[in-house]
Amino acid sequence: MPKKRWDQMRRAGIKVGVFFPPFLGWLNLRVNYRNHRKIVVVDGTTGFVGGFNIGREYILRDPKFGYWRDTHLEIKGEAAISLQIRFALDWNYVTGENLFKEIRYFGEEAEYARRRLSGQIHAVWPDPEHVSEMVCMQIITSGPDTREPHIRNNYLELFHKAKHHIYIQTPYFIPDDAIFSSLKIAALSGVDVRLMIPCKPDHPFVYWATCSYAGELLDYGARVYVYENGFLHSKGIMVDGRVSCYGTANMDIRSFELNFEVNATIYDEEVTGQLEDAFMNDLPHCREITREEYGARNMWMRIKEQSSRLLSPLL
């Protein structure tokens, strides 16, 4: 956005913070890190997280991509406070403020959620009248500021425990060795592994590397689909109809190690079923890639795939 737009926002009373601004002195240290989180919280009661940024393409106004297929979650309740805490931590770091001192943002519910997140509260006894409305959910964040890649580890845990099926939607598929091995082992074990990727590349080298990894999965019995009704930007997994995980993290090394990300892992059969239905509804808009088709690709495509795959840790 042009600088004048930011100035207009500030004059209107909107506060703006810039995460790792591209200052020359920091160029070699921070240019590869970015806050990829997409968080909106309204009044501390309703949160939004998923694949949607704020841009023309997300409202179908970019002629290059046309229809934009994405998934975003609306969350109400305690998990919305968890998103608000994550936003406040990022905001405090960027601006030097301390939002946790603002009682209007963090009342009793926020303090309760903070104590649960920190492990000070180990059991929750919900109001019996609202048990049927509750969904068990974790807000998981990761980034270069954490010792462990929590989102990647969460994926690994879910893939290792899969018994029947694993469905994945991602615009970029550049897994690290552990994630890739877990998917190959699952497919070899008879788990129905299905991967959906876009047909339109927004970053060519990333797209070619994605094709290379996806093509290799075919040798292990996985099924790969290319979404052809526009651009697929949805980022999520569904396992055995019981657990689903959607958020900002792509299935790639950059999201696992370099980006600041946030995901919502949902332990609920009804919600997971709805997300799986959406996945199945996307299949008629996809073309399935077969082993024969992938093996028949031309030499130029093979060169582009292998060259891009060598750059995987940097993509």
C-alpha positions in Angstrom: 0.0 0.0 0.0 1.2 3.5 -0.7 2.4 5.5 2.4 -0.5 8.0 2.0 -3.0 5.2 2.7 -1.3 4.5 6.1 -1.3 8.2 6.8 -5.0 8.4 6.1 -5.7 5.5 8.5 -3.7 7.2 11.3 -5.5 10.5 10.8 -8.8 8.6 11.1 -7.6 7.4 14.5 -6.5 3.9 13.5 -3.3 2.7 15.1 -0.8 1.0 12.8 2.2 -1.1 13.7 4.8 -2.5 11.3 6.3 -5.9 12.0 10.0 -6.0 11.1 10.1 -3.0 8.9 12.5 -3.3 5.9 15.2 -1.1 7.4 18.6 -1.4 5.7 20.5 -2.1 8.9 18.3 -5.2 9.6 18.2 -6.4 6.0 20.5 -9.4 6.4 19.0 -10.5 9.7 15.3 -10.2 9.4 14.2 -10.0 5.8 13.5 -13.7 5.7 11.1 -13.6 8.7 7.6 -12.3 8.4 4.4 -12.3 10.4 2.1 -14.5 8.3 -0.6 -14.6 11.0 -4.1 -13.4 10.0 -6.0 -12.5 13.1 -9.1 -10.4 13.7 -10.8 -10.2 17.1 -14.0 -8.2 17.8 -14.8 -7.2 21.3 -12.9 -10.1 22.8 -15.7 -12.5 22.0 -15.5 -13.3 18.3 -12.3 -14.2 16.5 -11.4 -14.9 12.9 -8.4 -16.9 11.6 -7.5 -18.8 8.4 -6.2 -18.1 5.0 -7.8 -14.7 4.3 -5.6 -11.6 4.0 -7.1 -8.2 3.1 -6.6 -7.7 -0.6 -8.3 -7.5 -4.0 -7.8 -11.1 -4.8 -9.7 -12.3 -1.7 -12.9 -10.6 -2.9 -12.4 -12.0 -6.5 -11.2 -8.7 -8.0 -7.7 -9.8 -9.2 -7.9 -10.6 -12.9 -4.8 -12.8 -12.7 -6.4 -15.4 -10.4 -10.1 -14.9 -10.8 -12.0 -17.1 -8.3 -10.2 -17.3 -4.9 -10.9 -20.5 -2.9 -10.0 -20.1 0.8 -11.1 -21.2 4.2 -11.6 -18.9 7.2 -12.9 -19.8 10.7 -15.2 -17.7 12.9 -14.6 -18.6 16.5 -16.6 -17.5 19.5 -15.8 -18.1 23.2 -12.5 -18.7 25.0 -10.5 -19.5 21.9 -11.2 -15.9 20.7 -9.4 -14.7 23.8 -6.5 -16.9 22.9 -6.3 -15.2 19.5 -6.5 -11.8 21.3 -3.6 -12.7 23.5 -1.5 -13.7 20.5 -2.4 -10.4 18.8 -1.5 -8.4 22.0 1.9 -10.2 22.3 2.7 -9.2 18.7 1.4 -5.7 19.1 3.3 -5.1 22.3 6.5 -6.2 20.6 6.0 -4.0 17.6 4.8 -0.8 19.3 6.3 -1.1 22.8 2.9 -0.7 24.3 1.4 -3.1 26.9 -2.2 -4.0 25.9 -2.4 -6.4 28.9 -2.7 -3.3 31.2 -6.0 -2.4 29.4 -8.8 -3.8 31.4 -11.2 -3.1 28.5 -9.4 -5.7 26.4 -8.5 -8.3 29.1 -11.1 -8.8 31.8 -11.8 -11.9 33.9 -12.4 -14.2 30.9 -9.0 -13.2 29.4 -7.2 -13.8 32.7 -8.8 -17.2 33.0 -7.7 -18.1 29.4 -4.2 -16.8 30.1 -3.9 -19.0 33.2 -5.1 -22.0 31.3 -2.6 -21.3 28.5 0.2 -21.0 31.0 -0.7 -24.2 32.7 -1.8 -22.6 36.0 -5.3 -24.2 35.5 -5.4 -27.9 34.6 -9.1 -28.7 34.6 -12.2 -27.0 33.2 -15.7 -27.8 34.4 -18.1 -26.2 31.9 -21.6 -25.1 32.6 -23.7 -28.2 31.9 -26.3 -26.0 30.1 -23.7 -25.1 27.4 -21.8 -28.4 27.0 -23.6 -29.2 23.7 -22.5 -25.9 22.2 -18.8 -26.4 23.1 -16.1 -27.4 20.7 -12.7 -28.5 21.9 -10.1 -26.3 20.2 -6.4 -25.3 20.5 -4.9 -22.1 19.2 -1.4 -23.1 18.2 1.3 -20.5 17.3 4.8 -20.9 16.1 7.7 -18.9 14.7 11.4 -18.2 14.9 10.9 -16.9 18.5 9.9 -20.4 19.8 12.2 -23.3 20.5 9.9 -25.9 18.9 8.0 -25.7 15.6 4.6 -26.3 17.4 2.4 -26.2 14.3 4.7 -28.7 12.4 4.8 -31.0 15.4 1.0 -30.8 15.7 0.8 -32.0 12.0 3.2 -34.8 12.8 1.2 -36.0 15.8 -2.1 -36.0 13.8 -0.5 -37.8 10.8 1.1 -40.5 12.9 -2.3 -41.2 14.6 -4.3 -41.4 11.4 -6.1 -44.7 10.9 -8.5 -44.1 8.0 -7.8 -40.9 6.0 -5.8 -37.7 5.8 -7.1 -34.8 3.6 -4.8 -31.8 3.0 -5.5 -28.5 1.2 -2.5 -26.2 0.7 -1.4 -23.7 -1.9 2.3 -24.8 -1.3 3.5 -28.3 -0.5 7.2 -28.3 0.4 7.3 -30.5 3.5 10.4 -31.2 5.6 11.7 -34.8 5.8 9.7 -35.7 8.9 6.3 -34.5 7.5 7.0 -36.1 4.1 8.0 -39.4 5.7 4.9 -39.5 7.9 2.6 -39.0 4.9 4.4 -41.7 2.8 4.3 -44.1 5.8 0.6 -43.4 6.3 -0.2 -44.0 2.6 1.8 -47.2 2.6 -0.1 -48.3 5.7 -3.4 -48.1 3.8 -4.5 -44.6 5.1 -6.3 -42.7 2.4 -4.0 -39.7 1.9 -5.4 -37.0 -0.4 -3.6 -33.8 -1.3 -5.3 -30.8 -3.0 -3.1 -28.1 -4.6 -3.7 -25.2 -6.9 -3.3 -25.3 -10.7 -2.3 -21.6 -11.0 1.1 -20.7 -9.6 1.5 -17.4 -7.9 5.2 -18.1 -7.2 6.6 -20.3 -10.0 9.6 -21.8 -8.2 7.4 -22.7 -5.2 4.8 -24.2 -7.6 7.4 -26.4 -9.4 8.8 -27.6 -6.1 5.2 -28.4 -5.0 4.7 -30.5 -8.1 7.8 -32.4 -7.4 6.9 -33.4 -3.9 3.2 -34.1 -4.8 4.3 -36.3 -7.7 6.5 -38.4 -5.4 3.6 -39.0 -3.1 1.8 -40.8 -5.9 4.4 -43.6 -5.8 3.3 -44.4 -2.2 -0.4 -44.6 -3.0 -1.5 -41.1 -2.1 -4.0 -39.3 -4.4 -3.2 -35.8 -5.7 -5.8 -33.3 -7.0 -5.2 -30.0 -8.8 -7.9 -27.4 -8.1 -8.9 -25.8 -11.4 -11.7 -23.4 -10.5 -9.4 -20.4 -9.7 -6.7 -20.3 -7.1 -6.7 -22.6 -4.0 -5.3 -20.7 -1.0 -7.0 -22.8 1.7 -4.6 -24.2 4.4 -5.8 -27.1 6.4 -5.9 -30.8 7.2 -8.6 -33.2 8.3 -7.9 -36.6 9.9 -10.3 -39.5 10.3 -13.3 -37.3 10.5 -12.4 -36.5 14.1 -9.8 -33.7 14.1 -9.2 -30.8 11.7 -6.7 -28.0 11.7 -7.0 -24.8 9.7 -5.1 -21.5 9.9 -2.4 -19.5 8.3 0.4 -22.1 8.0 1.1 -23.7 4.6 2.4 -27.2 4.4 6.0 -25.9 3.7 9.3 -25.4 5.4 8.9 -21.6 5.5 5.7 -21.9 7.5 7.3 -24.5 9.8 10.5 -22.6 10.6 10.6 -19.0 9.3 7.1 -17.5 9.4 5.2 -16.4 12.5 2.0 -18.5 12.1 -1.3 -19.4 14.0 -3.6 -22.4 13.5 -6.7 -23.6 15.2 -6.8 -27.4 15.8 -10.4 -28.5 16.3 -11.2 -31.8 18.1 -14.8 -32.1 17.1 -16.5 -34.6 14.7 -19.3 -32.3 13.6 -17.0 -29.4 12.6 -14.5 -31.7 11.0 -17.3 -33.3 9.1 -18.3 -29.9 7.7 -14.8 -29.2 6.6 -14.5 -32.6 5.0 -17.8 -31.9 3.2 -16.2 -28.7 1.8 -13.2 -30.7 0.7 -15.4 -33.2 -1.1 -17.4 -30.4 -2.7 -14.1 -29.1 -4.2 -13.3 -32.4 -5.8 -15.6 -31.9 -8.9 -13.6 -28.7 -9.6 -10.3 -30.7 -9.5 -8.3 -32.8 -11.9 -6.7 -35.9 -10.4 -3.1 -36.5 -11.3 -2.3 -40.1 -12.0 1.2 -41.8 -11.8 1.1 -42.3 -15.6 0.3 -38.7 -16.3 3.0 -37.4 -13.9 5.6 -39.9 -15.3 4.9 -38.6 -18.8 5.8 -34.9 -18.1 8.3 -33.4 -20.4 12.0 -33.0 -19.8 11.8 -29.2 -19.3 9.2 -29.6 -16.5 11.4 -32.2 -14.8 14.3 -29.8 -14.9 12.2 -27.0 -13.4 10.9 -29.3 -10.7 14.2 -30.7 -9.6 16.0 -27.3 -9.7 13.2 -25.8 -7.6 13.3 -28.7 -5.2 17.0 -28.1 -4.5 16.0 -24.6 -3.3 13.2 -25.9 -1.0 14.7 -24.8 2.3 14.8 -21.2 0.9 11.4 -21.1 -0.7 
